[in-house]
């Protein structure tokens, strides 16, 4: 593997690093010396293990049974990349080389765009046969890191869209941080039960008392091994409805805030077997294996882009003192 070349930005009191060649991954976000995202020793580490660092894009997100689904009479077949379950997982955009354009860069704000285009010559076109363009607009400022993803359907057919982010948050802001003292809140609704293949089994479960804590005072991120799937239900933050997640660090008196678009109608929360240094809080629009569930789109979360149309998804990450 050749040496990876990140691009660094600094504005509004924040620092960020992006790796265009590894799925346009913004793998570093820092303020006041605190790493908000899981730190990586180098860009090469991120390129080698992209889904556990930074903001890897999942298209489509999570698992599809056998890698196969049918939509509007068209068959989609992704490679089975998780042999233990026989599923495809996390799609292909996080592995692509995106083009970076810097729009603005000064002390107050840095604005940059990353673009990628699917065409009939793309290696993954046989699996997902739609010409389309994707661009990621980022703004780094006093307001944090603002993200807008735009998908433009350039094909003549309706384009089924599953999108998510394997966002890896740091649980150790300093060497003294106790990860079990961190408190995580998230706008989870009901638990989506999963079978042995880690696919939805059709049941929606009410939250346990431990899971309810994510909606109220916060739950410690390592209380149990988590690889859990949820519907969404806004919580309250500063007296206002809030869709997203927060991580409170009592020793440092800091709060990481991750606010996401209402189009993200599902969550995954994964703590890597309680490894201890990070937790992935993952917004995604569609439910795992959505195209094969036989549910209405407004329940499965599937979005469909008409020919020539486009769709936007927004999110922001910021750090506040508490």
Beta strands, then each sheet from edge to edge (+ up, - down):
strand 1: 7-11
strand 2: 14-19
strand 3: 25-31
strand 4: 34-35
strand 5: 57-58
strand 6: 63-65
strand 7: 68-71
strand 8: 74-77
strand 9: 87-89
strand 10: 99-105
strand 11: 109-118
strand 12: 132-141
strand 13: 144-153
strand 14: 159-161
strand 15: 164-165
strand 16: 168-170
strand 17: 183-186
strand 18: 188-194
strand 19: 200-205
strand 20: 227-232
strand 21: 235-237
strand 22: 240-242
strand 23: 244-249
strand 24: 254-260
strand 25: 266-270
strand 26: 278-284
strand 27: 303-305
strand 28: 310-321
sheet 1: 1+ 2- 3+ 4-
sheet 2: 5+ 15-
sheet 3: 6+ 9-
sheet 4: 7+ 8-
sheet 5: 10+ 11- 12+ 13- 28+ 24- 23+ 17-
sheet 6: 14+ 27-
sheet 7: 16+ 26- 25+ 20- 18+ 19-
sheet 8: 21+ 22-
end
